[in-house]
Amino acid sequence: MTEELRGKARVLGLDRLTEEHLAQFECATTGMERHLQRLPRGMPAAQEPAHVYRAKVEAS
């Protein structure tokens, strides 16, 4: 697993990680992969939630 993990890091340009940094990288990528698995895939843009900010209109 360590060589596979080092390979992932190397692809990202992180080729000089210490063992401690490699452990942190493993923890971060594991969490990210779990998060990505929970996201819906193939959702049409019309069904995505709107993220719109509207400032309150102040009364004059």
All heavy atoms as a GROMACS GRO file, in nm:
protein
  473
    1MET      N    1   0.082  -0.119   0.000
    1MET     CA    2   0.000   0.000   0.000
    1MET      C    3   0.087   0.126   0.000
    1MET      O    4   0.051   0.224  -0.061
    1MET     CB    5  -0.094  -0.003   0.122
    1MET     CG    6  -0.180   0.118   0.135
    1MET     SD    7  -0.301   0.125   0.004
    1MET     CE    8  -0.398   0.262   0.057
    2THR      N    9   0.199   0.121   0.067
    2THR     CA   10   0.284   0.239   0.076
    2THR      C   11   0.335   0.283  -0.060
    2THR      O   12   0.336   0.401  -0.090
    2THR     CB   13   0.403   0.212   0.171
    2THR    OG1   14   0.352   0.173   0.298
    2THR    CG2   15   0.489   0.334   0.187
    3GLU      N   16   0.374   0.188  -0.144
    3GLU     CA   17   0.423   0.225  -0.278
    3GLU      C   18   0.311   0.281  -0.363
    3GLU      O   19   0.332   0.374  -0.440
    3GLU     CB   20   0.489   0.106  -0.346
    3GLU     CG   21   0.626   0.073  -0.291
    3GLU     CD   22   0.720   0.194  -0.290
    3GLU    OE1   23   0.728   0.263  -0.393
    3GLU    OE2   24   0.782   0.220  -0.187
    4GLU      N   25   0.191   0.225  -0.350
    4GLU     CA   26   0.076   0.278  -0.423
    4GLU      C   27   0.046   0.421  -0.378
    4GLU      O   28   0.020   0.509  -0.458
    4GLU     CB   29  -0.046   0.190  -0.400
    4GLU     CG   30  -0.171   0.237  -0.471
    4GLU     CD   31  -0.291   0.150  -0.441
    4GLU    OE1   32  -0.273   0.032  -0.405
    4GLU    OE2   33  -0.403   0.201  -0.453
    5LEU      N   34   0.054   0.443  -0.248
    5LEU     CA   35   0.030   0.576  -0.192
    5LEU      C   36   0.139   0.673  -0.236
    5LEU      O   37   0.110   0.787  -0.273
    5LEU     CB   38   0.025   0.567  -0.040
    5LEU     CG   39  -0.033   0.684   0.035
    5LEU    CD1   40  -0.175   0.714  -0.011
    5LEU    CD2   41  -0.032   0.656   0.183
    6ARG      N   42   0.263   0.630  -0.235
    6ARG     CA   43   0.372   0.714  -0.285
    6ARG      C   44   0.353   0.748  -0.432
    6ARG      O   45   0.383   0.858  -0.475
    6ARG     CB   46   0.507   0.645  -0.265
    6ARG     CG   47   0.561   0.658  -0.126
    6ARG     CD   48   0.711   0.642  -0.123
    6ARG     NE   49   0.756   0.641   0.013
    6ARG     CZ   50   0.777   0.752   0.085
    6ARG    NH1   51   0.758   0.869   0.032
    6ARG    NH2   52   0.817   0.743   0.210
    7GLY      N   53   0.301   0.654  -0.509
    7GLY     CA   54   0.273   0.679  -0.650
    7GLY      C   55   0.167   0.787  -0.668
    7GLY      O   56   0.182   0.876  -0.753
    8LYS      N   57   0.061   0.782  -0.588
    8LYS     CA   58  -0.044   0.886  -0.594
    8LYS      C   59   0.016   1.022  -0.560
    8LYS      O   60  -0.012   1.121  -0.626
    8LYS     CB   61  -0.156   0.855  -0.495
    8LYS     CG   62  -0.250   0.748  -0.536
    8LYS     CD   63  -0.360   0.734  -0.431
    8LYS     CE   64  -0.458   0.627  -0.464
    8LYS     NZ   65  -0.564   0.616  -0.362
    9ALA      N   66   0.098   1.025  -0.457
    9ALA     CA   67   0.160   1.151  -0.415
    9ALA      C   68   0.255   1.201  -0.522
    9ALA      O   69   0.259   1.321  -0.551
    9ALA     CB   70   0.233   1.131  -0.282
   10ARG      N   71   0.330   1.113  -0.583
   10ARG     CA   72   0.426   1.151  -0.686
   10ARG      C   73   0.357   1.214  -0.806
   10ARG      O   74   0.404   1.312  -0.863
   10ARG     CB   75   0.508   1.029  -0.728
   10ARG     CG   76   0.631   1.061  -0.809
   10ARG     CD   77   0.718   0.938  -0.835
   10ARG     NE   78   0.768   0.882  -0.709
   10ARG     CZ   79   0.738   0.760  -0.663
   10ARG    NH1   80   0.660   0.680  -0.731
   10ARG    NH2   81   0.788   0.718  -0.549
   11VAL      N   82   0.241   1.159  -0.844
   11VAL     CA   83   0.164   1.214  -0.956
   11VAL      C   84   0.123   1.358  -0.927
   11VAL      O   85   0.118   1.442  -1.017
   11VAL     CB   86   0.039   1.126  -0.983
   11VAL    CG1   87  -0.059   1.195  -1.075
   11VAL    CG2   88   0.080   0.992  -1.041
   12LEU      N   89   0.098   1.389  -0.801
   12LEU     CA   90   0.059   1.524  -0.761
   12LEU      C   91   0.178   1.616  -0.736
   12LEU      O   92   0.161   1.730  -0.694
   12LEU     CB   93  -0.028   1.517  -0.634
   12LEU     CG   94  -0.161   1.445  -0.651
   12LEU    CD1   95  -0.228   1.425  -0.516
   12LEU    CD2   96  -0.251   1.521  -0.745
   13GLY      N   97   0.298   1.565  -0.760
   13GLY     CA   98   0.417   1.647  -0.741
   13GLY      C   99   0.469   1.644  -0.598
   13GLY      O  100   0.554   1.724  -0.561
   14LEU      N  101   0.418   1.552  -0.518
   14LEU     CA  102   0.461   1.540  -0.378
   14LEU      C  103   0.558   1.423  -0.365
   14LEU      O  104   0.529   1.324  -0.299
   14LEU     CB  105   0.338   1.519  -0.288
   14LEU     CG  106   0.229   1.625  -0.299
   14LEU    CD1  107   0.106   1.584  -0.221
   14LEU    CD2  108   0.281   1.760  -0.251
   15ASP      N  109   0.673   1.437  -0.425
   15ASP     CA  110   0.766   1.324  -0.430
   15ASP      C  111   0.868   1.320  -0.317
   15ASP      O  112   0.949   1.229  -0.311
   15ASP     CB  113   0.837   1.319  -0.565
   15ASP     CG  114   0.901   1.451  -0.601
   15ASP    OD1  115   0.876   1.551  -0.534
   15ASP    OD2  116   0.979   1.452  -0.699
   16ARG      N  117   0.863   1.417  -0.226
   16ARG     CA  118   0.960   1.419  -0.117
   16ARG      C  119   0.892   1.414   0.020
   16ARG      O  120   0.938   1.473   0.116
   16ARG     CB  121   1.047   1.544  -0.125
   16ARG     CG  122   1.130   1.549  -0.254
   16ARG     CD  123   1.224   1.662  -0.257
   16ARG     NE  124   1.154   1.789  -0.242
   16ARG     CZ  125   1.212   1.908  -0.240
   16ARG    NH1  126   1.342   1.917  -0.252
   16ARG    NH2  127   1.141   2.018  -0.227
   17LEU      N  128   0.783   1.340   0.030
   17LEU     CA  129   0.711   1.330   0.157
   17LEU      C  130   0.785   1.240   0.255
   17LEU      O  131   0.836   1.135   0.218
   17LEU     CB  132   0.570   1.274   0.135
   17LEU     CG  133   0.472   1.360   0.055
   17LEU    CD1  134   0.339   1.288   0.044
   17LEU    CD2  135   0.454   1.496   0.118
   18THR      N  136   0.785   1.282   0.381
   18THR     CA  137   0.839   1.196   0.487
   18THR      C  138   0.733   1.092   0.520
   18THR      O  139   0.619   1.099   0.473
   18THR     CB  140   0.871   1.278   0.612
   18THR    OG1  141   0.748   1.332   0.663
   18THR    CG2  142   0.969   1.390   0.583
   19GLU      N  143   0.768   0.995   0.602
   19GLU     CA  144   0.672   0.893   0.642
   19GLU      C  145   0.554   0.956   0.718
   19GLU      O  146   0.440   0.915   0.701
   19GLU     CB  147   0.740   0.786   0.729
   19GLU     CG  148   0.836   0.698   0.652
   19GLU     CD  149   0.769   0.624   0.537
   19GLU    OE1  150   0.657   0.572   0.554
   19GLU    OE2  151   0.829   0.618   0.429
   20GLU      N  152   0.582   1.056   0.799
   20GLU     CA  153   0.476   1.126   0.873
   20GLU      C  154   0.382   1.198   0.776
   20GLU      O  155   0.260   1.191   0.788
   20GLU     CB  156   0.536   1.227   0.970
   20GLU     CG  157   0.433   1.301   1.053
   20GLU     CD  158   0.494   1.403   1.147
   20GLU    OE1  159   0.618   1.408   1.158
   20GLU    OE2  160   0.417   1.478   1.208
   21HIS      N  161   0.439   1.266   0.678
   21HIS     CA  162   0.357   1.336   0.579
   21HIS      C  163   0.278   1.236   0.494
   21HIS      O  164   0.164   1.263   0.456
   21HIS     CB  165   0.444   1.423   0.488
   21HIS     CG  166   0.503   1.540   0.559
   21HIS    ND1  167   0.632   1.580   0.539
   21HIS    CD2  168   0.451   1.625   0.650
   21HIS    CE1  169   0.658   1.684   0.615
   21HIS    NE2  170   0.548   1.714   0.683
   22LEU      N  171   0.338   1.124   0.465
   22LEU     CA  172   0.270   1.021   0.386
   22LEU      C  173   0.148   0.967   0.463
   22LEU      O  174   0.043   0.944   0.404
   22LEU     CB  175   0.367   0.908   0.351
   22LEU     CG  176   0.324   0.815   0.240
   22LEU    CD1  177   0.302   0.890   0.110
   22LEU    CD2  178   0.426   0.705   0.221
   23ALA      N  179   0.162   0.952   0.592
   23ALA     CA  180   0.049   0.907   0.675
   23ALA      C  181  -0.063   1.012   0.674
   23ALA      O  182  -0.181   0.978   0.666
   23ALA     CB  183   0.095   0.881   0.818
   24GLN      N  184  -0.027   1.139   0.680
   24GLN     CA  185  -0.127   1.246   0.674
   24GLN      C  186  -0.194   1.248   0.536
   24GLN      O  187  -0.315   1.268   0.525
   24GLN     CB  188  -0.062   1.381   0.703
   24GLN     CG  189  -0.014   1.396   0.845
   24GLN     CD  190   0.065   1.523   0.866
   24GLN    OE1  191   0.086   1.602   0.775
   24GLN    NE2  192   0.109   1.543   0.989
   25PHE      N  193  -0.116   1.228   0.432
   25PHE     CA  194  -0.168   1.224   0.296
   25PHE      C  195  -0.268   1.109   0.282
   25PHE      O  196  -0.374   1.124   0.222
   25PHE     CB  197  -0.053   1.209   0.196
   25PHE     CG  198  -0.096   1.203   0.053
   25PHE    CD1  199  -0.141   1.316  -0.013
   25PHE    CD2  200  -0.092   1.082  -0.016
   25PHE    CE1  201  -0.181   1.310  -0.146
   25PHE    CE2  202  -0.131   1.075  -0.148
   25PHE     CZ  203  -0.176   1.189  -0.213
   26GLU      N  204  -0.235   0.994   0.339
   26GLU     CA  205  -0.324   0.878   0.334
   26GLU      C  206  -0.456   0.908   0.404
   26GLU      O  207  -0.563   0.880   0.352
   26GLU     CB  208  -0.258   0.756   0.398
   26GLU     CG  209  -0.345   0.633   0.395
   26GLU     CD  210  -0.278   0.513   0.457
   26GLU    OE1  211  -0.190   0.530   0.543
   26GLU    OE2  212  -0.314   0.402   0.418
   27CYS      N  213  -0.448   0.970   0.520
   27CYS     CA  214  -0.569   1.005   0.595
   27CYS      C  215  -0.655   1.104   0.515
   27CYS      O  216  -0.777   1.089   0.506
   27CYS     CB  217  -0.530   1.065   0.729
   27CYS     SG  218  -0.670   1.106   0.834
   28ALA      N  219  -0.592   1.203   0.456
   28ALA     CA  220  -0.665   1.305   0.379
   28ALA      C  221  -0.730   1.245   0.255
   28ALA      O  222  -0.846   1.275   0.225
   28ALA     CB  223  -0.571   1.419   0.341
   29THR      N  224  -0.657   1.162   0.182
   29THR     CA  225  -0.713   1.106   0.060
   29THR      C  226  -0.823   1.005   0.089
   29THR      O  227  -0.922   0.998   0.015
   29THR     CB  228  -0.605   1.041  -0.028
   29THR    OG1  229  -0.534   0.943   0.048
   29THR    CG2  230  -0.509   1.142  -0.083
   30THR      N  231  -0.811   0.932   0.199
   30THR     CA  232  -0.916   0.838   0.238
   30THR      C  233  -1.045   0.913   0.270
   30THR      O  234  -1.153   0.875   0.224
   30THR     CB  235  -0.873   0.754   0.359
   30THR    OG1  236  -0.753   0.683   0.326
   30THR    CG2  237  -0.979   0.655   0.400
   31GLY      N  238  -1.033   1.022   0.345
   31GLY     CA  239  -1.150   1.103   0.377
   31GLY      C  240  -1.212   1.166   0.254
   31GLY      O  241  -1.334   1.170   0.240
   32MET      N  242  -1.128   1.213   0.164
   32MET     CA  243  -1.177   1.275   0.041
   32MET      C  244  -1.251   1.172  -0.045
   32MET      O  245  -1.358   1.201  -0.099
   32MET     CB  246  -1.061   1.334  -0.038
   32MET     CG  247  -1.104   1.399  -0.168
   32MET     SD  248  -0.966   1.443  -0.274
   32MET     CE  249  -0.906   1.281  -0.319
   33GLU      N  250  -1.197   1.052  -0.056
   33GLU     CA  251  -1.261   0.949  -0.138
   33GLU      C  252  -1.396   0.909  -0.079
   33GLU      O  253  -1.493   0.888  -0.152
   33GLU     CB  254  -1.169   0.828  -0.152
   33GLU     CG  255  -1.051   0.855  -0.243
   33GLU     CD  256  -0.945   0.748  -0.239
   33GLU    OE1  257  -0.958   0.651  -0.162
   33GLU    OE2  258  -0.846   0.762  -0.314
   34ARG      N  259  -1.406   0.900   0.055
   34ARG     CA  260  -1.535   0.871   0.119
   34ARG      C  261  -1.636   0.981   0.089
   34ARG      O  262  -1.752   0.955   0.060
   34ARG     CB  263  -1.517   0.857   0.270
   34ARG     CG  264  -1.479   0.720   0.316
   34ARG     CD  265  -1.500   0.705   0.466
   34ARG     NE  266  -1.456   0.821   0.540
   34ARG     CZ  267  -1.349   0.826   0.618
   34ARG    NH1  268  -1.275   0.720   0.633
   34ARG    NH2  269  -1.317   0.936   0.681
   35HIS      N  270  -1.591   1.106   0.096
   35HIS     CA  271  -1.678   1.220   0.068
   35HIS      C  272  -1.726   1.216  -0.078
   35HIS      O  273  -1.845   1.235  -0.105
   35HIS     CB  274  -1.604   1.350   0.096
   35HIS     CG  275  -1.680   1.472   0.058
   35HIS    ND1  276  -1.790   1.516   0.128
   35HIS    CD2  277  -1.664   1.559  -0.044
   35HIS    CE1  278  -1.839   1.624   0.070
   35HIS    NE2  279  -1.763   1.653  -0.035
   36LEU      N  280  -1.637   1.190  -0.170
   36LEU     CA  281  -1.673   1.188  -0.312
   36LEU      C  282  -1.771   1.076  -0.345
   36LEU      O  283  -1.855   1.091  -0.433
   36LEU     CB  284  -1.548   1.176  -0.398
   36LEU     CG  285  -1.458   1.300  -0.400
   36LEU    CD1  286  -1.330   1.271  -0.479
   36LEU    CD2  287  -1.530   1.419  -0.458
   37GLN      N  288  -1.763   0.966  -0.274
   37GLN     CA  289  -1.855   0.854  -0.298
   37GLN      C  290  -1.998   0.890  -0.259
   37GLN      O  291  -2.093   0.834  -0.314
   37GLN     CB  292  -1.810   0.730  -0.222
   37GLN     CG  293  -1.686   0.666  -0.280
   37GLN     CD  294  -1.634   0.553  -0.194
   37GLN    OE1  295  -1.683   0.527  -0.085
   37GLN    NE2  296  -1.531   0.486  -0.244
   38ARG      N  297  -2.015   0.982  -0.165
   38ARG     CA  298  -2.148   1.020  -0.121
   38ARG      C  299  -2.213   1.125  -0.210
   38ARG      O  300  -2.332   1.149  -0.200
   38ARG     CB  301  -2.143   1.073   0.024
   38ARG     CG  302  -2.110   0.966   0.126
   38ARG     CD  303  -2.131   1.015   0.267
   38ARG     NE  304  -2.065   1.140   0.296
   38ARG     CZ  305  -1.952   1.154   0.362
   38ARG    NH1  306  -1.890   1.048   0.407
   38ARG    NH2  307  -1.900   1.272   0.385
   39LEU      N  308  -2.136   1.188  -0.296
   39LEU     CA  309  -2.192   1.291  -0.384
   39LEU      C  310  -2.270   1.228  -0.498
   39LEU      O  311  -2.226   1.128  -0.554
   39LEU     CB  312  -2.079   1.379  -0.440
   39LEU     CG  313  -2.006   1.466  -0.341
   39LEU    CD1  314  -1.891   1.538  -0.410
   39LEU    CD2  315  -2.100   1.567  -0.277
   40PRO      N  316  -2.385   1.286  -0.531
   40PRO     CA  317  -2.461   1.231  -0.644
   40PRO      C  318  -2.388   1.252  -0.775
   40PRO      O  319  -2.320   1.353  -0.794
   40PRO     CB  320  -2.592   1.310  -0.641
   40PRO     CG  321  -2.566   1.430  -0.559
   40PRO     CD  322  -2.450   1.400  -0.469
   41ARG      N  323  -2.402   1.157  -0.866
   41ARG     CA  324  -2.337   1.164  -0.996
   41ARG      C  325  -2.444   1.175  -1.104
   41ARG      O  326  -2.555   1.123  -1.089
   41ARG     CB  327  -2.254   1.038  -1.023
   41ARG     CG  328  -2.146   1.015  -0.924
   41ARG     CD  329  -2.025   1.097  -0.960
   41ARG     NE  330  -1.917   1.066  -0.869
   41ARG     CZ  331  -1.842   1.157  -0.814
   41ARG    NH1  332  -1.861   1.282  -0.841
   41ARG    NH2  333  -1.746   1.124  -0.731
   42GLY      N  334  -2.412   1.241  -1.212
   42GLY     CA  335  -2.502   1.246  -1.326
   42GLY      C  336  -2.626   1.330  -1.306
   42GLY      O  337  -2.726   1.309  -1.373
   43MET      N  338  -2.623   1.421  -1.213
   43MET     CA  339  -2.739   1.506  -1.188
   43MET      C  340  -2.745   1.616  -1.293
   43MET      O  341  -2.646   1.687  -1.312
   43MET     CB  342  -2.730   1.569  -1.048
   43MET     CG  343  -2.849   1.655  -1.013
   43MET     SD  344  -2.836   1.730  -0.849
   43MET     CE  345  -2.851   1.587  -0.746
   44PRO      N  346  -2.858   1.632  -1.361
   44PRO     CA  347  -2.870   1.741  -1.458
   44PRO      C  348  -2.857   1.876  -1.388
   44PRO      O  349  -2.898   1.892  -1.272
   44PRO     CB  350  -3.010   1.724  -1.516
   44PRO     CG  351  -3.054   1.587  -1.478
   44PRO     CD  352  -2.977   1.548  -1.357
   45ALA      N  353  -2.804   1.973  -1.458
   45ALA     CA  354  -2.782   2.105  -1.399
   45ALA      C  355  -2.912   2.167  -1.348
   45ALA      O  356  -2.912   2.239  -1.248
   45ALA     CB  357  -2.716   2.196  -1.501
   46ALA      N  358  -3.023   2.137  -1.412
   46ALA     CA  359  -3.151   2.194  -1.371
   46ALA      C  360  -3.197   2.143  -1.235
   46ALA      O  361  -3.276   2.207  -1.168
   46ALA     CB  362  -3.258   2.164  -1.476
   47GLN      N  363  -3.146   2.029  -1.193
   47GLN     CA  364  -3.186   1.972  -1.064
   47GLN      C  365  -3.088   2.004  -0.951
   47GLN      O  366  -3.113   1.970  -0.837
   47GLN     CB  367  -3.200   1.820  -1.076
   47GLN     CG  368  -3.316   1.777  -1.160
   47GLN     CD  369  -3.330   1.625  -1.163
   47GLN    OE1  370  -3.242   1.553  -1.118
   47GLN    NE2  371  -3.440   1.579  -1.218
   48GLU      N  372  -2.978   2.068  -0.983
   48GLU     CA  373  -2.882   2.104  -0.880
   48GLU      C  374  -2.938   2.218  -0.795
   48GLU      O  375  -3.007   2.305  -0.846
   48GLU     CB  376  -2.750   2.146  -0.943
   48GLU     CG  377  -2.676   2.031  -1.005
   48GLU     CD  378  -2.541   2.072  -1.059
   48GLU    OE1  379  -2.498   2.187  -1.033
   48GLU    OE2  380  -2.478   1.990  -1.125
   49PRO      N  381  -2.909   2.218  -0.667
   49PRO     CA  382  -2.959   2.326  -0.582
   49PRO      C  383  -2.894   2.458  -0.622
   49PRO      O  384  -2.777   2.462  -0.659
   49PRO     CB  385  -2.918   2.285  -0.442
   49PRO     CG  386  -2.809   2.186  -0.460
   49PRO     CD  387  -2.832   2.121  -0.593
   50ALA      N  388  -2.972   2.561  -0.614
   50ALA     CA  389  -2.920   2.694  -0.648
   50ALA      C  390  -2.841   2.750  -0.531
   50ALA      O  391  -2.880   2.736  -0.416
   50ALA     CB  392  -3.035   2.786  -0.682
   51HIS      N  393  -2.729   2.810  -0.561
   51HIS     CA  394  -2.647   2.876  -0.460
   51HIS      C  395  -2.643   3.023  -0.499
   51HIS      O  396  -2.555   3.067  -0.571
   51HIS     CB  397  -2.506   2.816  -0.456
   51HIS     CG  398  -2.508   2.672  -0.418
   51HIS    ND1  399  -2.527   2.629  -0.289
   51HIS    CD2  400  -2.497   2.559  -0.493
   51HIS    CE1  401  -2.525   2.497  -0.286
   51HIS    NE2  402  -2.508   2.452  -0.408
   52VAL      N  403  -2.742   3.095  -0.450
   52VAL     CA  404  -2.758   3.234  -0.490
   52VAL      C  405  -2.758   3.321  -0.365
   52VAL      O  406  -2.825   3.290  -0.267
   52VAL     CB  407  -2.891   3.254  -0.568
   52VAL    CG1  408  -2.910   3.398  -0.604
   52VAL    CG2  409  -2.893   3.166  -0.691
   53TYR      N  410  -2.683   3.427  -0.371
   53TYR     CA  411  -2.682   3.524  -0.262
   53TYR      C  412  -2.752   3.650  -0.310
   53TYR      O  413  -2.720   3.702  -0.415
   53TYR     CB  414  -2.539   3.559  -0.219
   53TYR     CG  415  -2.532   3.673  -0.122
   53TYR    CD1  416  -2.562   3.654   0.012
   53TYR    CD2  417  -2.498   3.800  -0.165
   53TYR    CE1  418  -2.558   3.758   0.102
   53TYR    CE2  419  -2.494   3.906  -0.076
   53TYR     CZ  420  -2.524   3.884   0.057
   53TYR     OH  421  -2.520   3.988   0.145
   54ARG      N  422  -2.847   3.695  -0.232
   54ARG     CA  423  -2.914   3.820  -0.264
   54ARG      C  424  -2.906   3.911  -0.142
   54ARG      O  425  -2.950   3.872  -0.034
   54ARG     CB  426  -3.060   3.796  -0.301
   54ARG     CG  427  -3.075   3.723  -0.433
   54ARG     CD  428  -3.219   3.727  -0.481
   54ARG     NE  429  -3.228   3.666  -0.612
   54ARG     CZ  430  -3.293   3.553  -0.637
   54ARG    NH1  431  -3.358   3.491  -0.541
   54ARG    NH2  432  -3.294   3.503  -0.758
   55ALA      N  433  -2.852   4.029  -0.161
   55ALA     CA  434  -2.844   4.124  -0.052
   55ALA      C  435  -2.983   4.180  -0.025
   55ALA      O  436  -3.065   4.195  -0.115
   55ALA     CB  437  -2.748   4.236  -0.087
   56LYS      N  438  -3.008   4.209   0.101
   56LYS     CA  439  -3.136   4.269   0.136
   56LYS      C  440  -3.146   4.409   0.075
   56LYS      O  441  -3.049   4.483   0.071
   56LYS     CB  442  -3.151   4.282   0.287
   56LYS     CG  443  -3.168   4.150   0.357
   56LYS     CD  444  -3.189   4.174   0.505
   56LYS     CE  445  -3.207   4.045   0.578
   56LYS     NZ  446  -3.228   4.066   0.723
   57VAL      N  447  -3.265   4.441   0.028
   57VAL     CA  448  -3.288   4.574  -0.024
   57VAL      C  449  -3.322   4.664   0.095
   57VAL      O  450  -3.414   4.636   0.170
   57VAL     CB  451  -3.404   4.573  -0.126
   57VAL    CG1  452  -3.431   4.713  -0.176
   57VAL    CG2  453  -3.373   4.479  -0.239
   58GLU      N  454  -3.242   4.767   0.108
   58GLU     CA  455  -3.266   4.859   0.220
   58GLU      C  456  -3.370   4.963   0.183
   58GLU      O  457  -3.367   5.017   0.073
   58GLU     CB  458  -3.136   4.928   0.259
   58GLU     CG  459  -3.036   4.831   0.316
   58GLU     CD  460  -2.910   4.902   0.364
   58GLU    OE1  461  -2.918   5.022   0.395
   58GLU    OE2  462  -2.806   4.836   0.370
   59ALA      N  463  -3.461   4.988   0.274
   59ALA     CA  464  -3.564   5.091   0.252
   59ALA      C  465  -3.501   5.229   0.268
   59ALA      O  466  -3.422   5.253   0.359
   59ALA     CB  467  -3.679   5.074   0.350
   60SER      N  468  -3.533   5.320   0.179
   60SER     CA  469  -3.477   5.454   0.186
   60SER      C  470  -3.557   5.543   0.276
   60SER      O  471  -3.670   5.542   0.289
   60SER     CB  472  -3.472   5.520   0.050
   60SER     OG  473  -3.416   5.434  -0.044
   0.00000   0.00000   0.00000
